[in-house]
């Protein structure tokens, strides 16, 4: 088990040296900073388990630094303030900003160690409480913090105050479900249910029953529209919906009522609809694959999601989130990326977007060994698709390959992605790809795509 890491921020060299010696003797790992500038740099390099922060420093005082971190919601560990000239007002202000405790100088070694012990124990209990809540609550996955995503979230919050229908567009795996949940949670219907349906996992034979329910005598099977009543119904990949279901859904949205399969009575419904698609629905309309009237009914407000390669600054945040998420969820050892590995993954094309990133992180945690995830391990896990990085123009580098090699590289990434999405089902992959199964098996073998292990 790695040592707990404490950051000591104090402009007095003697204090830094003394406290470091004491803490290292207590088997802590210690970093020191002589001013706020160095402290900011060290906090960006790693996440510390506790911070000892002096109040009086020459460039930026400790309370100002604490306020800066608190305003940015960055108090990721307990912070204990230290001062030889403290006042009650200063101590109260530091506590209000989130500091765990306040120590006066000259420091008492016994009190210092006791305060640190209690702060670490309190943080542990706090985290255990969060973990228990996450077992029964949905995981709030981040979309990112890039300007594009922040603008998107602002639009979602504004739309949340209205009951209008929303169409989310973007590549597969780009985070449309996460954005739909965010929109629901910031809407007037947030206390109602959020019901999700991926049209790719239902067949044309049972689609009507899934949406509208079924009646058999006194027996009633409630469909999605009823289960989502007073809440939000999210239809993922609506472009894949059967034409008959499109027609019935349009009627239900226009009249706010429908009939269950096998029923004769009209059922009233009050549902806010959010739909998503990876397809160009206007082209689908031209090809008679999607109803124009339904498209206009859905497309009251459209939110396009950028691909992950268009917002590379979000990749480190997502990598760190899913490292922690899968480590907790599946009780896997905690690991972290080396700088070289993280830089490589930030430049990787991510043709499968966030969904592909999640799968890669999960594989690295399950199959990897050691505290760090290095560049070689990342490339081995990605296989041939590791060559799919972007160039200076933000284009995948396989654009520079001969057509035959570029096509093979894209096909392998495409087939890998859809096999992961469909738990290794070649039958479903053949339908999605529009390829006859015998030919598809030959292609999987020729490209070296493993599908049995994904089942």
N, C-alpha and C positions, 0 to 999 in steps of 0.2 A: 504493500500500500504506500502511495506517495505521501510525502510530508505535506502538512497544511502550510500554506504560503501566506506570509504576513508582509504587508508593505508599511514601512516606517517613513513618514514624511516630516522632516524637521530641519531647520536651517542651521542648527548647532551640531558640528561634527562630533563633539564629545557625546551628545545625547544619542545620535545615530549609532555610534560605535558601541556605547554601553548597552543600549536596548538590543542591538543586533546580537551581541555576545550572550546576553541573558536568554534571548529567545532561541538562539541556535543551541545553547546548552539544554534547552527544553525540547529539542528535536523538531523545531520549526524551520522551514525554509524562509529566509528573510531577504527582502529587497529594500533598498533605501533610496530616498529622493531628497535633495537639498532644497528644492523649491517646487512651485506649482507646475512649471513647464515640464520638468523631469517627471513629476508625478503623473501628469496627463499621458506622457509617452509610455510610462510603465504600465498604466492601467489599460492602454490599448494593446499592449503586447500579450497580456494574459489576464485571467480572472483570478483575483486574490481571494483568500478566504476571510481576511480581516485587514482593516487599515487602521493604523495609529496616525492621527493627523494633528500636527501642531497648529495652534491658532495664529500666533504672530510670526509671519514670514515676510521677507522684504518685497517680493514682487506681488503676490496675491495672497491675502490672508486665508487661514483655514476655513473660516465660516463662509467666505465668498466662494471658495472652492467647493465646499460641501453643498452650498446652494446651487452652484452650477451643475453638479452631478444630480442633485435632487430634481432640478427643473427638467433635466433630460431623462428622468426616470432611470438613472444608471446606478442606483444604490443596490448593487448586486451582492453586497456583503456587509457585515456589521462594520460601523465606523466608530472608533473611540477617539474623542478629542483630548488634546493635552495642552496645558498652558500654565505658565508661572505667573501670569498677570490676569487671570480670569475673574470675571464678575458673575454674579447670579444671573444678570440679564443675558450675558453671553452664553452661559450654560443652558438657559431656557431656550434661547434662539437656536442653538445647535441641536437640542433635543427635538424642538419643533420641526426642524428640517430633516430629522431622521437619524441623528446620531444615537448610538446605543448608550453611551455613557460619557462622562467628563472626568478626567483625571488632572489633579493639580501637581505642578512641579514644586520642589524636587519629587521625583517619582518614588513611591514606595514599591519595591520589587514584589513584595507579597500581594499588595493591592493590584498591581499591574497584572500579575499572572492570574489572580482570581477573576478580575474583570474580563480578561481574554477568555478564560475557561467558560465563564457564564455566557459571554456573547456568542461563542461558538456553539454552545449547547442550545441556546435560544434559536439560533439560525437553523440548527439541525431539526429541532422540533417544528419550526415553521415550515421547513421543506417537507417534512413527513406529512404535515397537515395538508399541504398543497398536493402531494402525491395521492393521498387518500381521496381528495376531492376529484382528482383527475380520473380516478377509477370509475366514477359515476357520472362524470360530466364529459361533454365532447371536447376533443382536443382542438384548441384554437390555433390552427396552423397559420403562420405568417405568409403574406404574399411578398413582402419586402418593404424596404424603406427608401427606394429610389424615387426621384422626382416624378417619374411616370406613374408609379404605383400610388404615391401619396396623392397625386391629382385624381387618380381613379377612385381611391377610397373617399376623398372629399365629395366626388360626384355621387358615389353610392350613399353617403350619409344624407345628402340633399334629396336624392330620390327616395330614401327611406321614409321621408316625411309625407310622401304622397303614395297613393295606392295604385299607381300606374304599372302596367306590365313592362318588363325589362327583358331585353335580348342581349345575352353575353356572347361575344364572338372571340375567337382566337384558336390557336393551334391546340391539338390534343395535349393534355397534361399541363396547360399553362396556368391553371389555378382557378378555373371558372366556378367549380363547386365551392371553393373557399370564399370567393367573392360573393357568391349567392348567399352563403351563410352569414357573411358580414352584413350584407344588405338587409337580410331578415332581422338580424340582431339589432340593427339600428333603425328599424321600422316601427310603425305604430302597432304592428302585429307580433312584436317580439315575444309576447307572452303566449302566443298561439303556437301550434305545431309547425315544424319545418319537415316536410315530407319530400324525399328525393326519389326520382326514378331515372335510371339510365336506360334509354330505349334500346340500347344494344343488347341488353340481357333478357329482353322479353321476345317472345315469338308472335307472329301475326295472329296465331290461333288464340292466344290468351290475352292479347293487348287490351281488347275491349273490357274484359273482366277486371284487368289490373286497374284501369282508369275508372270505370263506372260501377264496378261491383257486380254481384249476381244474386238473383233470387231463385230459390227452389222451394216452393211451398212456404212454410214458415221460416225456413232457413235463409239467412241473409249473409252474404260475404261483402263487406264494405270495401269499396275501391278507394283509389288514391284521392279522388276529389272530395270524398266524405271525410277521410282521415285527415285531410289538410284543412278542413273547414275552420274558418276564423284565423287561419294561418297562411303559410306560404307553400305552394307546390312548385318544386324545382324539377324541370324536365331537362335532363342532360342529353345532349346530342339529339335535339328534336328533329334534325334533318333526316334521321334514320327512321322516323315514324311512318307506319303504314298509312296509305291514303285514306282508308275507311276510318281509321282512328282520327286522322287529321280533321275529317269532315265532322265527326261527332264531337270532337273537342272544341271546334270552332262554334258549333251550335250551343254547347254548354257554356262557353265563355260569353257569348252574346246574350243568352237568355238567363244566365246564372241558375240554370236548372238542367236536369238530365234524367234519363231512365236507366235503371240498372238492367243488365242483361237478364232476360226472362221476366222482367217486371213491367208493369203498366202505369204505375203512378209516377208523377214528376217529383224529383228530389231537388230541393233547393240547396244551393251551395254558395258560400261566400269565401272565395279563395283569391289570394294574390298570386299571379303566375310569373315565375322567372324561368326563362328558357335559355339554353346554350347551344351553340353549334360550332363545329370546326369547319363546316362547309360554307361555300358561297351560296346562300339560299337564293339569290337572284338568278344565278346560273341554274340552280336546281329547278326554279320556276320555269325557265326557258326550256328545260329538258323534260317538263311535265312530271318532275319528281317531288315537287312540293307545291301546295296550294297557295296561290297568290293572295287570296283573301285572308288566309290564316297568317301569312307573313306580315301583312299590313296590320293585322290585329295584334300581333306580338311585338312588332317593331315600333312601339310608341317611344321607347327610350333604348338606345343601343350603347353598350359599353364594350369597346374592343380591348382585349388584354394583349399586351406585348409579349413576344416570346422571351424566354429566359436569356437567350444570347443577345437580345436587344437591351437588356438591363443587367449587365454583368456585375454591377456593384452590389446587387442583391444576393449573389451566389454565396459569399462567405457567411452571411446571416442564415441562409437556408441550410447550408452545410452544418453549421453549429447547432441549429435548432433540431435537425433530424438526428444528429449524433446523440444529443441529450435525450430526445424523444424515444428512440429505439433502445438506447441503453437502459432507460427506466422501464419502458413497456415490456421488453423481452428479457430483462435482467441480464444484460450483456455488459462486459467490461467497458469502462469508460476509456475512450481513445481520443486523440486529437490529430489534426493534419499538420504536417510540417509546412513551412512557408512555401517550399517548392511545389509540394502536392497541391496546396490550396491555390497557388497561382496557376498551375496547370488546369485545375478544374474550373477556375474562373475564365480561362480562355477556351475551354471545351465547348463544342457547338451545342450540346444538349438538344438534339433533335426531338427527344421525348419530353423536353422541358422539365417541370418540377417533378412529375411522376417518375421520370428516368432518374433524376437526382436522388429521390427517396429510395429507389430500388438499389442504386449503387451504394449509398451510405449503409443500408441494411446489410447488403452482402459483405461490405468491408468489416462491419462489426461482428457478423456471424463467423466469417471465415478467417479473419485476421488475427494476428498474435502481436502482443506488445502494446505499449502505451501510445506510440506514434504511428501514424499512417503516412508512409513515405511515397515518393513519386513512383518508384518501381512497382510497389504494391498496387497503386492506383492504375497504372498502365496495364498491369497484368489483369486486374479485375475488369477493366474496360475492353481488353482484347483488341481486335483490329479497329474497333470504333474509337480507340484512343487517338487515332490519327484525325478524328473529326474535330479539329480545333478551328477557330476562325482567324482570318487574316486581318490586316490593318483596315480593310474596308468592311469588316464585320461579316464576311462571307465565309462559309465552311471551306477549309483548305482543299477539300477534294474537288472543288471547282477547277483547281489547277491540274488535276490528274487527267489522263486519257479517259474518254467517255466510258470505255469498258470497265476500267478500275473504279471510276467514280460511281457508276451505276451499281457495281457489286457492293461497294462500301455503304451506299445509301440503302440498298435492299436489305443488307444484313441488319443495319440499325433499325429499319422499319419493321422487319419480321421479329427481331428480338423484342422490340417495344410492344407489339401487339400480342406476342406470346406471353409476356409478363402480365399484360393487362387481362388476358383471358385464361390465366392459370395453365398455360401450356396446351390449350385445346386447339389442335390443328383444324378441326372441323369449323370452329368459329373463325379461325384465322383465314381459312379458305374463303369463307363467306365475305369477310371484311375486305380481303385483298382481291376478290373476284377471280380466283385461280382454282382450277380443277385440282382436287386433292392429290391425285397421283403425280401431277406435274409439280405441285407444291412440295411433296415429300422429296422429290428429286432435287428441287431448288434448295431446300433446307440442308440436305446432305452435301450438295456442292459448295454451299457457302459456309459450311461448318457450324450451323446454328443448332444448338442443343435445345430440344423441346421436352424430352422425357423428364428431365430433372426439374422442370418448371411446374409439373402437375402437382 
